[in-house]
């Protein structure tokens, strides 16, 4: 994969990601490129600012040494670029990850899912339905979620029965019952912008919020997840993540970790889950909206995820790959071989 540094109107590639990402090497490249080729460098870093610049450079050098994954490295480098206060400077990560469903061999099925966006649900459901016989007769299922920035929990619901092994408790989230949040739900009902099939549920939520103003309200009637069917196959499920996995992708990982079949491979996820279910509000100036979460996870304060991420069960330190089509790359082979060995030991 590559990170693209935008310098004025030009594009420069930053290569060399290893151990997922060699962030120190990328920071050194970036600092050298900016100091030599950025037209504004001499104006920004001069005799009166050089000491401050060198101190900041030293701090970021130390921070970069501690980072070994792509997204977190990009966040760090972007923060460093803010020193120059130039909107022409920026980083951009390119991702070319394709939807993939394929039977690798007699033991393993690969299902690559790059997003849980609302519009992705029909495709996810269709791929599961049309390939259910294959999934339910093959020992290993690999769910590759690299690059999946989330979407909505509704999109992954049909995946859960495939990996279910026993009842578990789902922590859920609580809604903040502010006057503004209540009004936004009422307006959504009046305007017909509530997703079809969720109207009655929204009305019940409004009632509960009005009864408990300015508190957190949990509307889940039952936190226990229990299903009637446990599929014999797959025997093992490997879920692959990197630190692009966020929001609904992370919520899926929490659910998947309740399955005795499932092992999570890769890196820490991004850590964007403690506050979710975002709403928007119009600002006084036309065409500007503010977005803000309306729910707080019931995991808090004991089990925070924001800015930490979810730890994988098995860490992968191979170079990351964000240009995935239908190929079986090193990460998938690592997971496949790991799970095959586990099956041999049973």
N, C-alpha and C positions, 0 to 999 in steps of 0.2 A: 504494500500500500504506500501512499505518499501523503505528506502534508504539503499544501500549497501555500506559500507565503506571498501575499499580495503587496507588492511594492509599487506605489503609485499606480500606473496602468499595466505594469508588467507582472508576469507570473514566474516564480522560481520554485523548483521542486526541492523538497528536503527529504533525502533518502536515509537509509541506514537504520531502520527500526529492528532491534533484536531483543531477546529476552522479553518478548512482547514489544518493548520499545526502549531503546537506549536514549533516555531523555537527556542525559548529560551531553552526549555527542550532538544531539539536536540543538541543545541550548548553545553549545560552543559554536556550532555552525551558524546559528541565527545571530548571535552576538557579533561574530566576525563579519557576516554579510551586512548587517546593519551598520557597523562601525566603518566599513570600507565603502559601501555602495549607496547607502541611504543619503539622499541629497540634504536632508535636514539635520544630519548627525552633528556637524560642526557647530551649528547654531544651538542645538539642544545640549550638547556636552562641550563646555568651554572651561576656561580657567576658574570660573566661579562655581561650576557644577560638577567638575571632574571627580572631586572627592566623594560627593554624594553618589555619583554614578558608580564609582568603583565599589563602594559599600553595598549598593543594591546588587551589583553584578556578583559579588562574593556571596551574598545571601541566596540568590537564585541558583548559583552554582551548587551550593550545598543542598538546596531543595531538589534540584534536578537529579542529584545522585541517589535520592531516595525513591524516585519514581521509575516504574518499569512497565507502564501501560500507556497506550496511545492517547486515550481521551484525557486522562489526568495530566499527561505531558502537554497536550494542546492547551489545556486550561492554564497551566503554569506559564507557558510561553506567551500566551495571550495577555496574561496579567503583567508580565514583564514589559511587553510592548506598550502598555498603558503609560509607562514612564514618559514616553515621548509625546503623549497627548496629540497624536496625529491620526485622524480617522482614515487616512489612506493606508495605514499600517494594519495588517490583520493576518490571521491564519484561517485556513479553510481545509477541512478534511474531506477527501473524496471517498465515497463508498459506492461500490458497485456489487451489491449482493443480490443474487437472483433467488426467486422462489424455486425450491428443488424438492421433489419427492422421487426417490429412486431406491430400488432394492440393490444394495451393493453386492451381496452374494447370498448364499442360503441362510446365513446367520444374522444378517444385519440390514435394517432399513434406515435410510437417512431422510429426515424431513427438515428442510432449512426454511425458517420463518423470519424474514427481515423486519416485520412490523406487526403490531397488534392494533393497528388503526381500525376505526369503525368500519371503513370500507373494505378492510381485509377479511372480515369475518366470513362472508359468503365463500371466499376462496378457501379459507382454512377448513370450513365445514365441508365443502365439496370434496377437497382432497382427502379428508378423513373418511367420508362416506364412500367414495369410489375406491378407496384402498383399504377399507377396514378388514377385509379378508386377509390381505397380505400382512397388515400390521398385527393382527390377532393370531397369526400362525408363524411368526418369525421371532426367534429368541431375543434379539437385541433391537431396540428402537433408539436412534440418536436424534435428538431435537437440537438443531443448531440455531441458537438465538443470537449469534454475534451480530452486532450492528443494530439490534432491535431496541429502539428507543422508547418502546411502549405504545400506548394508545388507550384502549379501554379494556377492562377486565372481561367484558362480555365476549370479546373476540376469541378468547382462548378457552371458553367453557367446555367445548367438545373435546379438548385434549385431556381434561382431567379424568374422565372415566377410563381412559386408556392406561393411566399410570396408578390408579387408585388401588390400595391394598387393605386399608383398615380405617375405621372412623377416626376423626381428629377434630380439634378445636380450631376454628378460624377466628382470629382476633377482631377483624373488621375495623370499622372507623366510626367516629362520632361527628355529627354535624354541629357547627357553631350556630346557635339559634339567635342570630342578630336580627334586628328589624329589617335591615337591608337585604339579608339573605332570604328571609321569609317573603319579602315583597318580590324578589327576583323570581322565586318559584311561582308565585301567584300570577305574575305577568307572563311567565312562560306558558302557563296553562291557558290564560286568556288569549294569547297570541298563537296558540297551537304549535309551539316550538318544542314541546316535550316529545321525545321519541315515542312512536306508536307502541302501545302496549304497556307504557309506564305511567299512564295518566293516573290510575287509581293509587298506585304506589306513591306518586308525588303528592296526591291529596292527603294520604295518611301521614306523609312526612311533614307537610305543612301543619296539620293538626298537632302533631307531637312537638314541633318547634314552638308553636304558639303557647302550648301548655307549659313550656320550660324556657322562657325568654332568657337570653344572655347566659346560657349554659351549654355544655356539650350534650347532645342527644343521640343515643344509640337506638336505631330503629330495628336492628336485626332481631327477629323473633327467636331464632335458634342459631347458636354459634357452632353447634356440632354438625360436622359434615359426615353423612353416612349414606352409602350407596348400596343398592341391592346386588350389584354384580361386580365380581372381581375377575378380570380377564386372566386366563392362565398365561397367555403370551401378550406382550413381550415379557420375558423373564427378567430382563435388565433394561433400564432406561438411562441413557446418558444425556444430560442436558449441558450444552456448551454455551458459555457466556463470556463476554469481555466487558470492559467498563463503559461500553455504550448502552448496556442493558439498564434501563431506567423505568421508573413509574410502573406501568402495568406489566412490563417484562419482569420487574423485581417482584411484583405481587404474585406472578405465576411461579417464580422460583420458590417463594415462601410456601406456596401450596404444594409444589412438587417435592419439597424436602420432607413432607409428611409421608411420602410413599416409601415403603421398604424396598421397592424396586429401583428407586432413583438415586443416581449419583450426579452431583453438579461438578462440572469440570471448567477450568479456565482461570479467570482472574476475579478479583472483587468486582461487583457491579458498581454502577456510578454512585448510587445513594441518593435517590430522589423519590422518597415514598412516605415519609412521616406525615406530610400535609399534602392532601390531594383533592380530587374532584373540584377542579378549578372553575370559577365563574368569571364573568367580565362585567365591567361597569363603564359607562361613558364618562369621559372627563369633561370639564367645562369647555375645553376647546374641541370643536368638531373634528371627527376622524381620529381621535386619540382614545384608546381604551386601556384600562388597567385590568390585569388578570391576577387573580388571587385564589388560593385554595380555600375550600369551605369545610373540609373535614380534617380531623386529627386522628391518627392511628391509635387504636386501643392498646398497641404495644408499648406506647410511651407511658412513663419515662424509662421503664426498665430496659427496653430493647430498641434503641434508636438505630436508624439506618441512614438518615440524611448525612451526606458528606463522608460516610464511612463505607457504605456498600455492604453487600452480602458476601460472606466468604465462600469460596468454592470448597467442595469436599476434597477435590484433588486439583492442585494448582498446575497449570500448563505454562511452561516458560519458553516454549517455542516462539519464533517470530509470528506476530499476528498477521492476519490476512483479511483485508477488507475489499478484495476484488474476487468475490466468490461467485462462480456461475454454477455449474452442476458437478464440478470436480470434487473428488474425495481428497482433501488436502491433508497436511501433516497432523493438524489438530483432530480431524475426524479419525484418521488412522490410529492416533494415540488412544483415543477413547475406545475405538473398536477393539484394539488389542488388549487394553486394560480390562474391558468387560468380558472378553472371551476367556481371559485367564481366570477371572472370577467364576465363570460358569464351569470351567474345567475343575476348579477346586471344590465344587459343590458335591 
